[in-house]
Amino acid sequence: MVDQSMQSSPRKSRRWLFGLLILLIIAGLCWKFWPASHKDGAEQTPAARTGKSGMMRPGFGGSTSPVPVRVAPAVLGEFPVYYKALGTVTALNTINVRSRVAGELVKIAFEEGQMVKAGDLLVEIDPRSYQNALLQAQGTLLQNQAQLKNAQVDLDRYRGLYAQDSIAKQTLDTAAALVLQYQGTVKTNQGAVDDAKLNLEFTRIRAPIAGRVGLRQLDVGNLVAANDTTALAVITQTQPISVAFTLPETALDTVLTRYRAGNKLAVEAWDRGDVKLQASGVLQSLDNQIDITTGTLKFKARFDNQDQALFPNQFVNVHLLADTLHNVVLAPSAAIQFGNNGTFVYALDGDKKVKIRPLVIGDSDGENTVIKEGLAAGDRVVLEGTDRLKDGSEIEVVNDSKDVPTPPTEHLQGQPAAEATQGSADAGKAQKGGA
């Protein structure tokens, strides 16, 4: 038993020494390679945090490298304020041409879609029966005119005889009454002749107004009834033409003030996509009450429509020039930022740094915005690169638009229209920044 315990003790000692040797080897390897790995990692960390441009990404410890930006100046100019609404083109007059007499349709003198002038022949109805009626009325008139003439001769004769006391007064009075009777009959006959002439004239139906004729409803050979529900043709007056639209009651003050002062407010009609200017006109009239269900007031604008660009019942985007702001500070809308503390821009503080400028903004047309407070003409603001800026950041100007941009005064020549801001009109009808 003693020999066995003495033999196991050296074995345990050798195992313990072998394990200690392994631990020492591992510790040596760690000591040897740990500084190199730590050094490499320290060198790679900045590179990992650096973007493609070599600058430190924001939120990862910051960077001392300047941020490349594009800038543009604020300018002083005029700014047209437009209210925008959806409008419907309406013809000034729409005529349903119907026949006043009955008969067979024997002639159609217009082409579908043709422009006609007032008085142009449109259709003709068989006139023969009305010609015969005229002849009968004229014959009856001639008969009664002859009887009237004979009664007048008798009356003159009786007056002479009565003066000679040759006849009684009753005979003279009867002759005078007979003349009056025949005069009434002749007038009745003359009315019948005029009515027959009128009916005969109605067989040739003419255009009552100038305009465009629509598609015809009847063909040659059809029987036409007087005042039939089916129109022979429909004529719409397209020159001039009007556009009906509505504005919210919150946008009426400026418009009504200028309209009642006698100013001619310019109105533009743009296509349905609000891309192409189709016609320019003026505000013509307004309704006499606000619609209580929508809170809007109806307006009508008139357009000459010489090129026939506007068509009845067409939908258009209406841009009403409500006012023109003079000598206001204008800044590019792309430079305006929105934060928790309100609206602001990054303005250049010198040539190498930017500073946050809180703003009070006004109307906008999507490209330029009116600045009420916070900027002066000539101040340069950052257009691009704002996502990596903060107050006091160093910058590098890569494209400085020092040329003064053209103020938005050429809108009537086809530039995009400005919409009213929420302070001037309802946010749903005239939104800020073209939203």
C-alpha positions in Angstrom: 0.0 0.0 0.0 2.8 2.4 0.7 4.5 1.7 -2.6 1.3 2.5 -4.6 0.8 5.9 -2.9 4.4 6.8 -3.5 4.1 6.0 -7.2 0.9 8.1 -7.7 2.4 11.2 -6.1 5.2 11.8 -8.7 2.6 11.3 -11.5 0.4 14.1 -10.0 3.4 16.4 -9.7 4.3 15.8 -13.4 0.7 16.6 -14.5 0.7 19.8 -12.4 4.1 20.9 -13.9 2.8 20.1 -17.4 -0.3 22.3 -17.0 1.7 25.1 -15.5 4.0 25.0 -18.5 1.0 25.3 -20.9 -0.3 28.3 -19.0 3.0 30.0 -19.2 3.2 29.4 -22.9 -0.3 30.9 -23.5 0.6 33.9 -21.3 3.8 34.5 -23.3 1.9 34.4 -26.6 -0.7 36.8 -25.3 2.0 39.2 -24.1 3.8 39.0 -27.4 0.8 39.6 -29.7 -1.5 41.9 -27.6 0.3 45.2 -28.2 0.5 44.7 -31.9 -3.3 44.0 -32.1 -4.1 46.9 -29.9 -2.0 49.2 -32.0 -3.5 48.1 -35.2 -7.0 48.5 -33.9 -6.2 52.0 -32.7 -4.9 52.9 -36.1 -8.0 51.5 -37.9 -10.6 53.1 -35.7 -10.3 56.6 -37.2 -10.3 55.2 -40.7 -13.4 53.2 -39.9 -15.1 56.3 -38.8 -14.1 58.4 -41.8 -16.4 58.8 -44.8 -15.4 58.7 -48.4 -14.5 62.3 -48.4 -12.0 61.7 -45.5 -14.1 63.7 -43.0 -15.4 62.4 -39.7 -19.0 61.4 -39.9 -21.2 63.4 -37.5 -22.1 61.6 -34.3 -18.8 59.7 -34.2 -16.7 62.2 -32.2 -16.7 65.1 -34.7 -14.2 66.2 -37.3 -12.0 69.2 -37.8 -12.2 69.0 -41.6 -14.4 71.7 -43.3 -17.7 70.6 -44.7 -18.2 71.3 -48.5 -21.3 73.3 -49.1 -23.1 75.2 -51.8 -24.4 78.7 -51.0 -26.5 81.4 -52.5 -27.4 85.0 -51.5 -30.7 86.4 -50.3 -31.9 89.1 -52.6 -34.3 92.1 -52.5 -37.1 92.1 -55.1 -40.8 91.8 -55.9 -42.8 88.7 -55.1 -46.2 88.0 -56.7 -48.6 86.2 -54.4 -50.9 83.8 -56.2 -53.9 81.9 -54.9 -54.4 78.5 -56.4 -57.7 76.7 -57.0 -59.3 74.1 -59.2 -61.6 75.7 -61.9 -64.1 74.6 -64.5 -64.3 76.2 -67.9 -67.8 77.4 -68.7 -69.2 78.9 -71.9 -70.7 82.4 -71.6 -73.7 81.1 -73.5 -74.9 77.6 -74.3 -77.9 77.5 -76.8 -80.0 74.4 -77.5 -81.4 75.1 -81.0 -85.0 73.8 -81.4 -87.6 74.3 -84.0 -90.6 76.6 -83.5 -92.6 74.9 -86.3 -93.3 71.3 -87.3 -92.3 69.7 -90.5 -89.8 67.6 -92.4 -86.1 68.4 -92.1 -85.0 69.0 -95.6 -81.5 70.7 -95.2 -78.6 70.8 -92.7 -76.3 73.7 -93.5 -73.6 73.2 -90.9 -70.8 70.8 -90.2 -70.4 69.3 -86.8 -67.9 71.3 -84.7 -68.0 74.2 -87.1 -67.6 77.8 -85.9 -70.7 79.9 -86.9 -71.6 83.5 -86.7 -74.9 84.9 -85.4 -77.5 84.7 -88.3 -75.8 81.8 -90.2 -78.3 79.2 -91.6 -78.2 76.0 -89.6 -81.2 73.8 -90.9 -84.2 74.2 -93.1 -87.7 72.7 -92.6 -90.1 72.0 -95.5 -91.7 75.4 -96.1 -94.5 74.5 -98.5 -97.3 74.2 -96.0 -96.4 77.6 -94.4 -96.2 79.2 -97.8 -99.8 78.1 -98.5 -100.9 79.4 -95.2 -99.4 82.7 -96.0 -101.2 82.9 -99.3 -104.5 82.1 -97.6 -104.0 84.8 -95.0 -103.1 87.3 -97.7 -106.2 86.5 -99.7 -108.5 86.9 -96.7 -106.8 90.3 -96.0 -107.4 91.5 -99.6 -111.1 90.6 -99.4 -111.7 92.5 -96.2 -109.6 95.4 -97.4 -112.0 95.7 -100.4 -115.0 95.6 -98.1 -113.5 98.2 -95.9 -112.9 100.5 -98.9 -116.5 100.1 -100.0 -117.8 100.8 -96.5 -115.7 104.0 -96.4 -117.2 105.2 -99.7 -120.7 104.6 -98.4 -119.9 106.5 -95.2 -118.7 109.5 -97.2 -121.9 109.4 -99.3 -124.2 109.1 -96.2 -122.4 112.1 -94.6 -123.3 114.3 -97.7 -126.9 113.1 -97.7 -127.2 113.6 -93.9 -125.9 117.1 -94.4 -128.8 117.7 -96.9 -131.2 116.2 -94.4 -132.0 113.4 -96.9 -131.4 110.4 -94.6 -131.9 109.6 -91.0 -129.1 109.9 -88.4 -129.4 106.2 -87.7 -128.4 105.3 -91.3 -125.2 107.4 -91.0 -124.3 105.8 -87.6 -124.8 102.3 -89.1 -122.4 103.1 -92.0 -119.8 104.5 -89.6 -120.0 101.4 -87.4 -119.6 99.2 -90.5 -116.4 101.0 -91.4 -115.0 100.4 -87.9 -116.0 96.7 -88.1 -114.1 96.2 -91.4 -111.1 98.1 -90.0 -110.9 95.6 -87.1 -111.3 92.7 -89.5 -108.5 94.0 -91.7 -106.2 94.3 -88.7 -107.0 90.7 -87.7 -106.2 89.6 -91.2 -103.0 91.6 -91.2 -102.0 89.8 -88.0 -102.7 86.4 -89.6 -100.5 87.4 -92.6 -97.7 88.4 -90.3 -98.0 85.2 -88.3 -97.8 83.2 -91.5 -94.8 85.1 -92.6 -93.1 84.4 -89.2 -93.8 80.7 -89.4 -92.4 80.6 -92.9 -89.3 82.4 -91.6 -89.0 79.9 -88.8 -88.6 77.1 -91.4 -85.1 78.5 -91.9 -83.4 78.1 -88.5 -80.4 80.4 -88.0 -77.7 80.6 -85.3 -78.8 83.0 -82.5 -75.2 83.6 -81.3 -71.6 83.1 -82.6 -70.0 80.0 -81.3 -69.1 76.4 -82.0 -71.8 73.9 -83.1 -71.8 70.5 -81.5 -72.8 67.2 -82.9 -76.2 67.2 -84.7 -79.0 65.3 -83.2 -81.3 64.8 -86.3 -80.7 63.9 -89.9 -82.3 65.1 -93.2 -85.7 63.4 -93.6 -86.6 63.4 -89.9 -89.9 64.9 -88.8 -89.5 67.8 -86.4 -92.1 68.8 -83.9 -92.5 72.4 -82.7 -90.5 72.9 -79.4 -89.3 69.3 -79.5 -87.2 68.1 -76.5 -84.5 67.0 -78.9 -82.4 69.9 -80.0 -81.4 70.3 -83.6 -77.9 71.6 -82.5 -76.1 72.9 -79.5 -74.1 76.1 -79.8 -71.5 77.1 -77.2 -69.9 80.6 -77.1 -66.2 80.1 -76.6 -64.8 83.5 -77.4 -64.7 84.9 -74.8 -65.0 82.2 -72.3 -65.1 82.1 -68.5 -63.6 79.9 -65.7 -65.5 79.3 -62.4 -63.5 78.6 -59.3 -63.7 79.0 -55.5 -61.5 80.5 -52.8 -61.6 79.9 -49.1 -63.1 82.7 -47.0 -59.8 83.1 -45.2 -58.2 84.3 -48.5 -60.8 86.9 -49.4 -59.6 90.1 -47.7 -56.8 90.9 -50.1 -58.8 89.8 -53.2 -61.9 91.7 -52.3 -60.1 94.8 -51.3 -58.3 95.1 -54.7 -61.4 94.0 -56.6 -63.6 96.6 -55.0 -61.0 99.2 -55.6 -61.4 98.6 -59.4 -58.1 96.8 -59.9 -58.1 94.1 -62.7 -56.8 91.0 -61.0 -54.8 88.8 -63.4 -55.9 85.2 -63.6 -54.1 82.3 -65.3 -55.5 79.0 -66.4 -53.0 76.1 -66.3 -53.5 72.6 -67.5 -54.6 69.7 -65.3 -51.1 68.8 -64.5 -50.3 72.4 -63.5 -47.4 72.4 -66.0 -48.5 74.4 -69.0 -50.0 77.9 -69.1 -53.0 77.7 -71.4 -54.6 81.2 -71.1 -54.4 84.5 -69.3 -57.4 86.6 -68.3 -58.9 88.8 -65.6 -61.2 88.4 -62.7 -64.7 89.2 -63.9 -67.2 88.6 -61.1 -67.9 87.0 -57.7 -70.9 85.4 -56.0 -73.0 87.3 -53.4 -72.7 84.8 -50.6 -70.3 82.2 -49.1 -71.2 78.6 -49.3 -71.7 77.5 -45.7 -71.0 73.9 -46.4 -67.5 74.5 -47.8 -66.7 78.0 -46.5 -65.8 79.1 -50.0 -66.8 81.9 -52.3 -67.4 81.4 -56.0 -65.5 83.5 -58.6 -65.5 83.9 -62.4 -62.7 84.9 -64.6 -63.0 85.9 -68.3 -60.5 84.8 -71.0 -60.4 86.0 -74.6 -59.5 82.4 -75.7 -58.5 83.5 -79.1 -56.5 80.3 -79.7 -59.3 78.1 -78.5 -57.1 76.6 -75.8 -59.9 76.5 -73.3 -62.9 74.2 -73.9 -66.2 74.2 -72.1 -66.4 71.9 -69.0 -62.6 71.5 -69.0 -60.9 71.3 -65.6 -58.0 73.7 -65.1 -55.7 75.0 -62.4 -56.5 78.6 -61.6 -53.7 81.0 -60.4 -55.1 84.3 -59.2 -52.7 87.1 -58.7 -53.9 88.3 -55.3 -51.1 90.8 -54.5 -47.5 91.8 -55.3 -45.1 92.3 -52.5 -42.5 95.0 -53.2 -38.9 95.3 -51.9 -39.0 92.1 -49.8 -36.1 89.8 -48.9 -36.2 86.5 -50.9 -34.2 83.4 -50.1 -34.0 80.1 -51.9 -36.5 77.7 -50.5 -33.9 74.9 -50.6 -31.9 76.7 -47.9 -34.7 76.9 -45.3 -34.6 74.3 -42.6 -37.3 73.2 -40.1 -36.4 72.2 -36.5 -37.9 71.9 -33.0 -37.3 75.6 -32.4 -38.9 76.7 -35.7 -37.6 77.7 -39.1 -34.0 78.6 -39.6 -31.1 78.7 -42.1 -27.4 78.2 -42.0 -26.0 81.6 -42.9 -22.3 82.3 -43.5 -20.5 83.9 -40.7 -17.5 85.2 -42.6 -16.1 82.9 -45.3 -15.3 79.8 -43.3 -18.0 79.3 -40.7 -21.8 79.1 -40.5 -24.3 80.3 -38.0 -27.9 79.4 -37.4 -30.3 82.2 -38.1 -33.9 81.8 -36.9 -36.4 83.0 -39.5 -39.9 84.4 -39.8 -41.0 83.4 -43.3 -43.9 84.5 -45.5 -45.2 83.4 -48.9 -43.4 80.9 -51.1 -43.5 79.7 -54.7 -41.5 76.6 -54.2 -38.3 78.2 -55.5 -38.1 81.4 -53.4 -39.5 82.3 -50.0 -40.3 85.7 -48.5 -38.2 86.3 -45.4 -39.9 88.6 -43.0 -37.3 88.5 -40.2 -33.9 86.9 -39.9 -32.0 87.7 -43.1 -31.0 90.8 -45.1 -30.3 91.2 -48.8 -26.9 89.9 -49.6 -26.7 87.4 -46.7 -25.4 84.1 -48.0 -27.1 80.9 -47.0 -26.3 77.2 -47.4 -28.2 75.4 -50.1 -26.6 71.9 -49.9 -24.6 70.1 -47.3 -26.8 71.1 -44.3 -27.1 67.6 -43.0 -23.5 67.7 -41.6 -23.6 71.2 -40.2 -24.2 72.7 -36.8 -23.9 76.1 -35.3 -20.3 77.3 -35.8 -19.2 74.5 -38.2 -16.3 75.2 -40.5 -17.2 75.0 -44.2 -15.6 75.0 -47.6 -17.7 76.8 -50.3 -17.5 74.7 -53.4 -20.1 76.6 -55.5 -20.9 80.2 -54.4 -23.8 81.6 -56.5 -22.8 85.2 -56.1 -25.0 86.3 -59.1 -28.2 87.7 -57.8 -31.0 85.3 -58.9 -34.0 86.7 -60.9 -36.9 87.6 -58.6 -40.1 85.7 -59.4 -41.7 88.5 -61.4 -41.9 86.8 -64.8 -44.7 84.4 -63.8 -47.1 85.6 -66.4 -44.6 84.4 -69.1 -44.9 80.8 -67.9 -43.0 80.4 -64.6 -44.6 78.3 -61.8 -47.2 80.2 -59.8 -46.8 81.0 -56.1 -49.4 79.7 -53.8 -50.7 81.6 -50.8 -49.3 80.7 -47.4 -51.3 79.6 -44.5 -51.2 83.1 -43.1 -52.9 84.4 -46.2 -55.3 81.6 -47.1 -56.6 78.3 -45.8 -53.9 75.7 -45.6 -56.0 73.3 -47.7 -56.4 75.7 -50.5 -53.3 77.8 -50.6 -50.4 76.0 -49.1 -47.0 77.3 -48.1 -44.0 76.4 -50.3 -46.1 74.8 -53.0 -47.0 71.9 -50.7 
